[in-house]
Amino acid sequence: MSDTDLRDHLAVERTHLSNERTLLSYIRTALSLLIGGGVVLQFLPDQPLLIFVAWFAIGAGVLTLIIGTYRFLKVRGEIPKVQA
């Protein structure tokens, strides 16, 4: 394997890892929104404005998870396959 082939191979591997890190960031953000909304609903159920904010956070968490998964799959399909 020449230096150029090795460099290209490593660049593709870094791109795969970067794509996975981005997906994990989306998941972390989605879980934070979902948990935050759930906590507000559980411990502050008597305040209408906070109930609205909590449901908005839960919806945003679900949407974030869907968008993150979609972007991960889209980018994964665009990354070239590497021959070992």
C-alpha positions as CSV (number, residue, x, y, z in Angstrom):
1,M,0.0,0.0,0.0
2,S,1.5,3.3,-1.0
3,D,1.5,6.5,1.0
4,T,-1.3,8.0,-1.0
5,D,-3.5,4.9,-0.6
6,L,-2.9,4.8,3.1
7,R,-3.6,8.6,3.4
8,D,-6.9,8.2,1.5
9,H,-7.9,5.1,3.5
10,L,-7.2,7.0,6.8
11,A,-9.1,10.0,5.6
12,V,-12.2,7.9,4.9
13,E,-11.9,6.2,8.3
14,R,-11.8,9.6,10.0
15,T,-14.9,10.7,8.0
16,H,-16.7,7.6,9.2
17,L,-15.7,8.3,12.8
18,S,-16.8,11.9,12.5
19,N,-20.1,10.9,11.1
20,E,-20.7,8.6,14.1
21,R,-19.7,11.3,16.6
22,T,-22.2,13.6,15.0
23,L,-24.9,11.0,15.3
24,L,-24.0,10.5,19.0
25,S,-24.3,14.3,19.5
26,Y,-27.7,14.3,18.0
27,I,-28.8,11.4,20.2
28,R,-27.3,13.2,23.3
29,T,-29.2,16.4,22.5
30,A,-32.5,14.5,21.8
31,L,-32.2,12.6,25.1
32,S,-31.6,15.8,27.0
33,L,-34.6,17.4,25.5
34,L,-36.8,14.4,26.1
35,I,-35.6,13.9,29.7
36,G,-35.9,17.7,30.5
37,G,-39.5,17.7,29.2
38,G,-40.4,14.6,31.1
39,V,-38.9,16.0,34.3
40,V,-41.0,19.2,34.0
41,L,-44.1,17.2,33.3
42,Q,-43.4,15.0,36.3
43,F,-42.5,17.6,38.9
44,L,-44.3,20.8,37.7
45,P,-47.7,19.5,36.4
46,D,-49.8,22.5,37.7
47,Q,-48.3,25.3,35.5
48,P,-49.8,25.5,32.0
49,L,-47.0,27.4,30.4
50,L,-44.4,24.9,31.7
51,I,-46.6,22.0,30.4
52,F,-46.5,23.7,26.9
53,V,-42.7,24.2,27.2
54,A,-42.3,20.5,28.3
55,W,-44.3,19.1,25.4
56,F,-42.4,21.4,23.0
57,A,-39.1,20.1,24.4
58,I,-40.3,16.5,24.0
59,G,-41.4,17.2,20.4
60,A,-38.1,18.9,19.7
61,G,-36.2,15.9,21.1
62,V,-38.1,13.5,18.8
63,L,-37.5,15.7,15.8
64,T,-33.8,16.0,16.7
65,L,-33.5,12.3,16.8
66,I,-35.2,11.9,13.5
67,I,-33.1,14.6,11.8
68,G,-29.9,13.2,13.3
69,T,-30.6,9.7,12.1
70,Y,-31.6,10.9,8.6
71,R,-28.4,12.9,8.3
72,F,-26.2,10.1,9.5
73,L,-27.7,7.7,7.0
74,K,-27.4,10.2,4.2
75,V,-23.8,11.0,4.9
76,R,-22.9,7.4,5.4
77,G,-24.2,6.7,1.9
78,E,-22.1,9.4,0.4
79,I,-18.8,8.3,2.0
80,P,-16.8,6.2,-0.4
81,K,-16.2,2.5,0.4
82,V,-12.7,1.7,1.2
83,Q,-10.9,-1.5,0.1
84,A,-8.9,-3.0,3.0
